[in-house]
Amino acid sequence: MSSKSYLGALDSVLRPAGFARTGRNWIRFRDGFEDCVNLQVSSRAGTTANISSKDLATDAIWKEAVPPGSPGLYYHTTVRIGQLMDRTDHWWRRDPNGPEELSQAILTYALPYLDSRRSLENQALGFGRYDTSGFNARLRIGLAITLHRMDEHDEACAALANPPKRLLPSWLTQIEAVRRRLGCGD
């Protein structure tokens, strides 16, 4: 199947949900969020979709805190449609039913997923609240800002405490900048 048939199939389900298409991206602004569905096409793997979202208030705090020229982070959360379906990576390749199956998966899994991220509590869980398995700088910064917005100041500062020394200097700089912005002490 050509990417045009996928474009048409996704367009038919995403436009009624408030998304506007630019190229292979459908974007909507709703409830203080920017949501994006991206159609990814690979000549080898086939076609899939990436589902992304960011809370605009969290994004504003992050952008205010980090120094100019820091590496950018466009979406706070991005998952592939397969992760939402059954936790595997789904690609449709030379499948005549692919456009319909992918657009149905967007309706069934992606749109409810985006709506489920609206509460600060769910965002904090998505950023790894209560997960002690490691230190992902991007997730920790998102978690700290979200906890700050929830008035959980001590927990927000704890999320950014003691980053591993092996982190890239750009991430260490961002962590320190966000700590300062949130009013975290030494």
Salt bridges, closest charged atoms under 4 A:
ASP11 OD2 - ARG15 NE 2.80
ASP31 OD2 - ARG30 NE 3.67
ASP31 OD2 - ARG118 NE 3.71
GLU34 OE1 - LYS54 NZ 3.75
ASP35 OD2 - ARG28 NE 3.03
ASP35 OD2 - ARG118 NH2 2.62
ASP55 OD2 - ARG149 NH1 2.86
ASP59 OD2 - LYS54 NZ 3.40
ASP59 OD2 - LYS63 NZ 3.15
ASP59 OD1 - HIS76 NE2 3.29
GLU64 OE2 - ARG181 NE 2.50
ASP86 OD1 - HIS90 NE2 3.03
ASP89 OD2 - ARG80 NH1 2.99
ASP115 OD1 - ARG28 NH2 3.58
ASP115 OD1 - ARG30 NH2 2.71
GLU155 OE1 - ARG129 NH2 2.71
GLU176 OE1 - ARG179 NE 3.88
GLU176 OE2 - ARG180 NH1 3.79
